[in-house]
């Protein structure tokens, strides 16, 4: 009985399973073109419903969360609405200022 090893080895009586259960992964990958098309469709439908507002010139004077929270569009959304701010290029200061605001999401397009 020497060199038996673990008594719960899979080849032993009352031993463990050799290839135990593995979690099933249900996620799948989407192409970037499909994601962009879905975002465009979502924004178009919200624009048709009147639930979207377009701000053309948005410049953050000071890179602070308090400054970003003082804008009128962020004050109106305090009633549980979320804000998606889309810019061609997101500056580091804007991303850091918006990171503490839970109702504001900043993304580049």
Rosetta constraint file for C-alpha pairs under 8 A:
AtomPair CA 5 CA 9 HARMONIC 7.65 0.50
AtomPair CA 7 CA 12 HARMONIC 6.78 0.50
AtomPair CA 7 CA 15 HARMONIC 6.72 0.50
AtomPair CA 8 CA 12 HARMONIC 6.69 0.50
AtomPair CA 8 CA 14 HARMONIC 6.85 0.50
AtomPair CA 8 CA 15 HARMONIC 4.10 0.50
AtomPair CA 8 CA 16 HARMONIC 5.48 0.50
AtomPair CA 9 CA 15 HARMONIC 5.02 0.50
AtomPair CA 9 CA 16 HARMONIC 5.77 0.50
AtomPair CA 10 CA 15 HARMONIC 4.69 0.50
AtomPair CA 10 CA 16 HARMONIC 4.62 0.50
AtomPair CA 10 CA 17 HARMONIC 5.42 0.50
AtomPair CA 10 CA 18 HARMONIC 5.28 0.50
AtomPair CA 11 CA 15 HARMONIC 6.53 0.50
AtomPair CA 30 CA 34 HARMONIC 6.55 0.50
AtomPair CA 30 CA 35 HARMONIC 6.82 0.50
AtomPair CA 31 CA 35 HARMONIC 6.50 0.50
AtomPair CA 32 CA 36 HARMONIC 6.13 0.50
AtomPair CA 33 CA 37 HARMONIC 6.09 0.50
AtomPair CA 34 CA 38 HARMONIC 6.17 0.50
AtomPair CA 35 CA 39 HARMONIC 6.26 0.50
AtomPair CA 36 CA 40 HARMONIC 6.22 0.50
AtomPair CA 37 CA 41 HARMONIC 6.20 0.50
AtomPair CA 38 CA 42 HARMONIC 6.12 0.50
AtomPair CA 39 CA 43 HARMONIC 6.17 0.50
AtomPair CA 40 CA 44 HARMONIC 6.05 0.50
AtomPair CA 41 CA 45 HARMONIC 6.20 0.50
AtomPair CA 42 CA 46 HARMONIC 6.24 0.50
AtomPair CA 43 CA 47 HARMONIC 6.06 0.50
AtomPair CA 43 CA 52 HARMONIC 7.71 0.50
AtomPair CA 44 CA 48 HARMONIC 6.25 0.50
AtomPair CA 45 CA 49 HARMONIC 6.33 0.50
AtomPair CA 46 CA 50 HARMONIC 6.18 0.50
AtomPair CA 46 CA 51 HARMONIC 5.21 0.50
AtomPair CA 46 CA 52 HARMONIC 5.80 0.50
AtomPair CA 47 CA 51 HARMONIC 5.98 0.50
AtomPair CA 47 CA 52 HARMONIC 5.22 0.50
AtomPair CA 47 CA 53 HARMONIC 7.76 0.50
AtomPair CA 60 CA 67 HARMONIC 7.78 0.50
AtomPair CA 60 CA 68 HARMONIC 7.17 0.50
AtomPair CA 60 CA 94 HARMONIC 7.11 0.50
AtomPair CA 61 CA 67 HARMONIC 7.96 0.50
AtomPair CA 62 CA 67 HARMONIC 6.57 0.50
AtomPair CA 63 CA 67 HARMONIC 7.32 0.50
AtomPair CA 63 CA 68 HARMONIC 7.98 0.50
AtomPair CA 63 CA 93 HARMONIC 5.17 0.50
AtomPair CA 63 CA 94 HARMONIC 6.51 0.50
AtomPair CA 63 CA 96 HARMONIC 7.78 0.50
AtomPair CA 63 CA 97 HARMONIC 6.02 0.50
AtomPair CA 64 CA 68 HARMONIC 6.53 0.50
AtomPair CA 64 CA 93 HARMONIC 7.83 0.50
AtomPair CA 64 CA 97 HARMONIC 5.18 0.50
AtomPair CA 65 CA 69 HARMONIC 6.08 0.50
AtomPair CA 65 CA 96 HARMONIC 7.87 0.50
AtomPair CA 65 CA 97 HARMONIC 4.37 0.50
AtomPair CA 65 CA 98 HARMONIC 6.27 0.50
AtomPair CA 65 CA 100 HARMONIC 6.98 0.50
AtomPair CA 65 CA 101 HARMONIC 7.49 0.50
AtomPair CA 66 CA 70 HARMONIC 6.24 0.50
AtomPair CA 67 CA 71 HARMONIC 7.18 0.50
AtomPair CA 68 CA 74 HARMONIC 7.69 0.50
AtomPair CA 68 CA 97 HARMONIC 6.74 0.50
AtomPair CA 68 CA 98 HARMONIC 7.17 0.50
AtomPair CA 69 CA 74 HARMONIC 5.73 0.50
AtomPair CA 69 CA 75 HARMONIC 6.87 0.50
AtomPair CA 69 CA 101 HARMONIC 7.71 0.50
AtomPair CA 70 CA 74 HARMONIC 6.98 0.50
AtomPair CA 70 CA 75 HARMONIC 6.78 0.50
AtomPair CA 71 CA 75 HARMONIC 6.53 0.50
AtomPair CA 72 CA 76 HARMONIC 6.41 0.50
AtomPair CA 73 CA 77 HARMONIC 6.65 0.50
AtomPair CA 74 CA 78 HARMONIC 6.94 0.50
AtomPair CA 74 CA 83 HARMONIC 7.51 0.50
AtomPair CA 74 CA 104 HARMONIC 7.75 0.50
AtomPair CA 77 CA 81 HARMONIC 4.91 0.50
AtomPair CA 77 CA 82 HARMONIC 6.41 0.50
AtomPair CA 77 CA 83 HARMONIC 7.13 0.50
AtomPair CA 77 CA 103 HARMONIC 7.50 0.50
AtomPair CA 78 CA 103 HARMONIC 7.67 0.50
AtomPair CA 80 CA 103 HARMONIC 7.63 0.50
AtomPair CA 81 CA 103 HARMONIC 6.88 0.50
AtomPair CA 82 CA 103 HARMONIC 4.59 0.50
AtomPair CA 82 CA 104 HARMONIC 6.00 0.50
AtomPair CA 82 CA 105 HARMONIC 7.78 0.50
AtomPair CA 83 CA 103 HARMONIC 5.95 0.50
AtomPair CA 83 CA 104 HARMONIC 4.74 0.50
AtomPair CA 83 CA 105 HARMONIC 6.12 0.50
AtomPair CA 84 CA 104 HARMONIC 6.06 0.50
AtomPair CA 84 CA 105 HARMONIC 4.90 0.50
AtomPair CA 84 CA 106 HARMONIC 6.02 0.50
AtomPair CA 84 CA 107 HARMONIC 7.49 0.50
AtomPair CA 85 CA 104 HARMONIC 7.25 0.50
AtomPair CA 85 CA 105 HARMONIC 6.04 0.50
AtomPair CA 85 CA 106 HARMONIC 4.75 0.50
AtomPair CA 85 CA 107 HARMONIC 6.33 0.50
AtomPair CA 86 CA 106 HARMONIC 6.06 0.50
AtomPair CA 86 CA 107 HARMONIC 5.15 0.50
AtomPair CA 86 CA 108 HARMONIC 5.58 0.50
AtomPair CA 86 CA 109 HARMONIC 6.25 0.50
AtomPair CA 87 CA 106 HARMONIC 7.75 0.50
AtomPair CA 87 CA 107 HARMONIC 6.55 0.50
AtomPair CA 87 CA 108 HARMONIC 4.99 0.50
AtomPair CA 87 CA 109 HARMONIC 5.97 0.50
AtomPair CA 88 CA 108 HARMONIC 5.25 0.50
AtomPair CA 88 CA 109 HARMONIC 5.06 0.50
AtomPair CA 89 CA 108 HARMONIC 5.53 0.50
AtomPair CA 89 CA 109 HARMONIC 7.37 0.50
AtomPair CA 90 CA 94 HARMONIC 6.69 0.50
AtomPair CA 90 CA 95 HARMONIC 6.73 0.50
AtomPair CA 90 CA 106 HARMONIC 7.53 0.50
AtomPair CA 90 CA 107 HARMONIC 6.90 0.50
AtomPair CA 90 CA 108 HARMONIC 5.76 0.50
AtomPair CA 91 CA 95 HARMONIC 6.37 0.50
AtomPair CA 92 CA 96 HARMONIC 6.16 0.50
AtomPair CA 93 CA 97 HARMONIC 6.05 0.50
AtomPair CA 94 CA 98 HARMONIC 6.12 0.50
AtomPair CA 95 CA 99 HARMONIC 6.11 0.50
AtomPair CA 95 CA 106 HARMONIC 6.62 0.50
AtomPair CA 96 CA 100 HARMONIC 7.75 0.50
AtomPair CA 97 CA 101 HARMONIC 7.90 0.50
AtomPair CA 98 CA 104 HARMONIC 6.38 0.50
AtomPair CA 98 CA 105 HARMONIC 7.06 0.50
AtomPair CA 98 CA 106 HARMONIC 7.06 0.50
AtomPair CA 99 CA 104 HARMONIC 7.97 0.50
AtomPair CA 99 CA 105 HARMONIC 7.95 0.50
